[in-house]
Structure formats: C-alpha cells, structure tokens
C-alpha cells in the first residue's frame, strides 16, 4: 500500500498562505522527513478534477476560500462540526480512499481564546458576517452564556447570521454596521472583517477594553488591534487562529498525538517578519 505522506493547501488566491510554513515546521519538529506540504491555486470549477487526480500518497488537504463550501458535495463524510457551519477547511484521506471533511477553525478559535485565558464570557460582539463569522459563532456557542451581537452591512447578512445563531444555539442580535463602535464595549469582540474594514474603529476603543480577537494576520497589528493593546486590552490575532487550527490539521493528517504548537508559531512569526 502506498504510504500517505503528501498534503497541501488549496484556494484562490493562495500565494499568501502561511499554511506551508506552519505544516513544514511541524513535520521537521516531528521528524517526518518523508512528508511534504505544498500550495495549489485551485478555484471552485477546478476542485472536482483536482481531487479526482490525487493518488494514494495523499494524506490530507487544507482548504481556504472559496472552497470551504464547494468541497462538501465531493466528500464521503462531513463531521458534525463542519456540517454545523457548512464549511470544511480540512480533508483527510483514509487508507481505503474515502474523503473525510472537518472544520478546525471552530476548535482553533476556542483553543486560541482558552490559551489567553478566555474560557467564559457573559456576552460578545462579532464584526462582520462572512464564513469566519459563522465559525466564530460556533466557537462562542461553547463559551458565551448570553447574547452575541453581530454588526453587519446588509439586512440579508443580518438574517443569515440570525439563522446561524438559531442553528448553533446562540442568542444572536444583529445591528447595522453604522453602530459598530458600540461593539467595542463588549467583554469579547471578534473582528472577522477584511483588511481595512474596521480601521476607523480604532479611535473608538474604550479606556478599559476587554478581549479582542482580530482574525487578520497581515498586516499586523491592525490599527484596531494596536489601539486595543495600547489601552491594556487582551489581543489575539489571525496567527493565533491559523496556528491553532493548523495544529489540529497536522494531528488529523499525520496521526501524531500532539503537534508542536510552539515551533509552528515561531515559524509563522518568522515568516511574517520576513515579509514585513
């Protein structure tokens, strides 16, 4: 039987992805000299043929936009975590060739928050309403005892986030983006917006902020994260999410019980510093 030792990240665009840096660092630390991890530019139209072309040497794939939902019909099984938000960011291939889909973003968000001491919150705010926002809601379902307020730009997005809340068992209230500065008084704020979208909010950071999880990692720090940190608040960034979800991917793909979190984070930090 062919040894499974290949993995890669797929998406479009993909050139910016730090996943190869993180996974290769893990392989080096774990002594997995035969393992390789690459990146491939693959869009939704090309995904079926790409999957069909893989041989038995493949152990798994990481997926980024726009493939997280498009891959679902192409899989043999999807975990409950991934099904809950209709997003798969991890595919593991079994020895008999089955394709198993999972979502490590959700437990990755929870693990990153736990690492910073955020294990319970009475309420939370989410900025944005994309795929990462739904994963954030799923993670908050396990730690938020009260209401999550989501700030969005359209009623269509608002309705979608309320629907996600019902599905995930989270009390969701939506507000117009024009009132987003109000989010910053929440004990936990999760910013899921694209680069630049929340920059103007930096001026509205309160004197004693709670915790901010800004899922961007480049450029870092964002103006919002910098202002938050300057006022003494707890700040988590996109690299925290990326590393924690990649740790889970490495463990699922390689079968190793414990991926090297510290080595992976150090490799990611070095790569970002080199880019800067």
N, C-alpha and C positions, 0 to 999 in steps of 0.2 A: 504494500500500500504506500502511496506517495506521502512523504512527510509534509505536513502542513506547516509552512513557515513564512508565508507571504501575507502582507497586509498593506493597506493603502487608505488614503482619504480621497473621496470623490466630491466634486462640486463644481460650481461655475459662478463666479471666478474662484480659483483655487490657489493661485501663485502665492498669496499672502499667508496661507495656512501655516500655523506653528505645529500642527499635529505631527509631521515627520520628526521635528526636533525632539518633541516630548517622547514619542514612542521609541525612537532610536536610542535616546538616553536610557530608557527603561531596559531595552534589550542589552545594552552594554553593561549596565549595572547587574542585571540578572545572569549574565554570561551566556546569552542566547546568540552566539556568534553566527548561526545559520539564518537568523531571522532578518527579513528586510521589510522596510516600510516606505512606500512611495506616495506620490500625489498624482492624480489624473484629472484633467479638465473634462468633466462629463456633465451634460445637461439632461433634462428630463427625456428628451427624444432619444438620446444615445444610451440611456441607462439599461434598457432590456438587453440590447445586444452586448453591452459590456459584461453584464452578469452572466449571460449565456456563454461567453467566451472564456470564462475562468476555469482553470483545471484544478486538480486535486491538491495542488500545492498551496492553495489559498486558505488562510485561517479566518480572515475577517476583513471588514471594511468599516471605516468611519465615514459618515455622510454629513455634509453641510448643505446649505441652501443651493439649489432649490429642490433637493432630492428627498428630504425627510418624509414628505407625504407621498411623493410619487413612487417610492420604493415599496410601499405597503402591499399593493396587489401582486407584487413579484415575489413575495415571501411565502414560505410554507407555514410559518408560525410567528405570531407577534406577542410579546409579553404584555401583561396587563398594564404595566407602567406606560409603555409606548402607546397602547391602544387608548388609554385614558385621554391622551392629548393628540392622538392621531399624528404622531411624529416619531420616526425611527432615525436615530443617529448612529446606530451600531448594528452591523450584521455579522453574525458568527456562522461559519460553515461547519456542519458536523461531518464526521468521517464518512457517512453514507450520502453526503452531498446535499442535505437539507439546509435551507436558508432560514436562520432564526433572527428576528428583528427585536431590538431592545432600545431603550432610551436611557442613557446615562447622564443626560443633562439634569433630570429631576433629582436623582440622588446626589449628583455632583453639586447642585445648588445647596442642598441640605447639608452636605458634608462641609462645604466651604463656610457656611454660616456657623455650623457647630464648632469648627476649628477656631472661629473668632469669638466663641462664647455665646452666640445667639441660638438658643435652643427653644425659646418660647417667647412669643410676643402677643400683646393684647390686641394689637391692630397693625395694619401695614398699608403701604401705598405702592402701587405699581405705575410706572411711567411708560406708556406705550401699550400696544395691543397685538404684537406680532407673535411668531412662533415661540420666541423665548419668553414672552409674557405668559403664555399658557403653561409653559413648563414651570415658570415661577409660581403661578397659582397652584399647580400640583404640589410643588415643594412646600408652599405656605400652608397647604391643607393639613400638613403634619405638625406645624408649629404655631400657627396663628389661632388664638382662641376667640377672636372677634371678627370684625369686618375688615375686608380688603377693599380699598378704594382704588379704582383704576382710572387713570386720566388719559383720554383718547381724543382724536381729532374729528371723528365722524360718528354719527348715530349707528351706522352699520357695524363699525368696530365695537361700539359700546354694547350693542345687542349680542354680538359674538362673545364678548368677554363675560356678560351675564350668563349666557348659555354654558360657557365653560365652567363658571362658578357652580351652577346647578349640577352639572355633570360630576364635578370634582368634590362636591360637598363643602364649598367655600361660600361664605356670605359675601357677595360682591356688590358694591355700589359703584356706579360709573359717574364721572364728572367730565366736563368739557376741558380740553387742553388749556384753554384760556385761564383756567383756575389752577394750573399745575403747581404754582408756587405754594399752594396750600398743602400739597403732598409732603413738603419738607418738614412739617411738624410731626409727622408720624414717627413712632419709635423705630420702625424699619421701613426703608424706602428701597425699592428695587427699580433701577433705571434700565429699561430694555430698548431704548430708542437708538437710532443710528447716530453716527458721529456728528456732532454739531447741534443736534436737535434740542438738547437740554442745556446747552452752554449758557443761555441767558438766565437760567435759574440760579446760577452761581451767586448772583447778587442777593438772592432771597434766602440763603441758608441761615437758619436761626442761630442765635448765640450759643445755644447748648443743644446741638443736634444729636440724634440717636445714631442708628447704624445705616450706612448707605452701601448697597451692592450695585455697582455700576458695571454692567456686563461687557463694556468695551475694554480692549487691552491695547489698542494702538490707534491714535497716540495716547500715551498715558503719562501723567494723570490727566483726566479730562478737567476742564475748568470747574465743573461741579464737584468732582472728587477732591481737587486741590483746595477749594474753598471749604469743603466739609472737613477735611483733615486739619486745615488751619484753625478751625473753630473747635478742635478737640474731639470730633466725632469718629466713630469706628468706620473704616472704609475697606471694602473688599472690591477687587477689580475683576475684569474679564479673565486675567491669567489665573486667578484663583478658581474660577469655574472651569476653565479649559483644562487645568491640571487635574482637578478632582474628577472630572468626567473621563479624562484620558486614563487615569489610574484604573478606573473600573473597566474601561475598554481593554487595557493591557491584560488585566486579570481574566476577563472572559475569553479573549482570543488565545492567550498562551496557556491558560490553565494554571498559571502560577498563583499561589495563595495570596501574595502581598506584593503589589507593585511598588517601586521605590519613589515615593512621593517627593522626598527632598531632592533627589537627583534630577527628577523631571522638572521640578520648579526651577532649580538652578539653571538647567539648560534653557528653559523658556526665558528666564530673566536675562541670561547672557545673549540670547538671540535678539531679544527686543532692544537691548542696549547697543548691540552691533548695528541694528537698523537705524537707531536714533543718531 
